[in-house]
């Protein structure tokens, strides 16, 4: 069975005294997609996620799931991984994962089977009886993500799930998350590793100072970003600065990176270049996600 | 403790196509969550090494103390008393002293060691053959002298003083043509008490000290434990995961009940070990009255500790990190220490007042029951006062706990915690 509920964040605002940490934030996490939540330190990602999970009360705004306001009963079926990592340090891995699952109303037997299955898949099968504090940080992180994935959650809210993981562990985690998106589960995860987000996400929300700066599929965002052209000519390219409708971002010998106001400017540039000699290359340059991010958060 | 009453719009839907209640369905509210939390608190605490070692050491101390008292009570001291040249008065005095020791149930045995002269007497003392030498003073008007190698034993001195006095009285009376019995006829004084309690003031003090100590160890130890377990979950953000799964009051209820059960079990163990140990000592006579007092204590402690546990849970929630605990638990620690010192040293009207003041009455009322001072209805009324205190403490704590638990960033005050819990 495939779920098709989306999570909608509407006008979510949170102030702490004078500070507005989250300012009228609205976005949608569609079913079956990985949505990346990107922003610098203090952009309001964690605050937003805590409000989604009901851990923090919003000053204004609401969160809806499947078209209705989110309830505690809904949240009980969500998987949540909070910002700071930590479990009971002195309790065995298996025991505490089963305990957390049972709090969510999963029977002890089902919880146990599911925990053992997940431990096995994340390469922790032999560590079930070990105390959490004995595990490496990366392995503690895996245990933590298992806690969020118990009981086939209907929505996943993961705060920096990939931080501190090696590339192999990231791939394992991505495979695991893909199983959940295949079930139609909306997944919202925050990260500051833009390359990773670019590779994984079908959807992206960029936050800065508590406001949404951009929201959409990476391709859409890239299309919407300022398009640039790269020009390589036979001689020195310094003359491009004089062409109307052309803004030279960077000129280095015979290579220039340019912003062009319209298509006419492209033609004017090409004509001028051919007048002066040979043209080796004139190509549009698609901005990387990192460039878009820098642009929208500048 | 009421379960949440939201209606779950997704209840009954089974999105993963599995058994309802199993993974994938929007699980109905977990009404038994507090039982899970309670069980975890008990198991984690009961398996905690520090706790177990503390318990074993305490039990060993109680047993050792009782064994020492029993040994102390049962051992008989023997005293050899030197008399010179078959001194009849001295010999009779020692025999009278021995008779008094038997009559008073004093664990002392007096024997006569007859030697030839003063030098032989001194040698007997120096060689350790005898404890003391009873002989007339140089001037007969000064009476008698008891000489020892060092200061003679106080029990021996007391018995010989009485024995000698009796002996001299007898002979003086005979010289005056009468007898001691005639002279002292009708002067006997015996004591009696209306309440029929067999507990003397020394035992009472010891018992109140023991109860105050039980209270102190139980309340402080288990209180710190609950505060620590709350801040552990808060610091690690585990509470954020749990808060999305169960109502916070379930967490609080589970913690209060779990730690109260552990604290109570600990006190019951101490009390039983103490009573059993006491039954082997000479003070076994007070066991019946002490037992009923202990039953009251356990009852009072069970009720009162729940209130204190709730307040300790708030102290844990007000902290952000384990290091903050020392600060946030200070008011509780001070209160418990104050109660500890006040209750075992209180007497008279002050003790009566304390026996109605919540939390202090956990110790004070059972002590008054033991002393036979309390009327039958007094512990009942006092217990009701304590129940009221616990109810208020739990209600107030529930709000402050909810308000403070999910707040991060430094220590939180009661006011902020209250305001945050809407």
Interface residues (C-beta under 8 A of the other chain):
Chain A: X1 X3 X50 X53 X54 X55 X56 X57 X66 X68 X71 X72 X73 X74 X75 X76 X77 X78 X80 X82 X83 X84 X85 X86 X87 X88 X89 X90 X91 X99 X100 X102 X103 X104 X105 X106 X107 X110 X114 X147 X148 X150 X151 X152 X154 X183
Chain B: X4 X6 X7 X8 X9 X10 X11 X14 X15 X16 X17 X18 X21 X22 X23 X24 X25 X26 X27 X28 X29 X30 X33 X36 X37 X40 X44 X232 X233 X235 X236 X237 X238 X240 X241 X242 X243 X244 X245 X246 X247 X406 X422
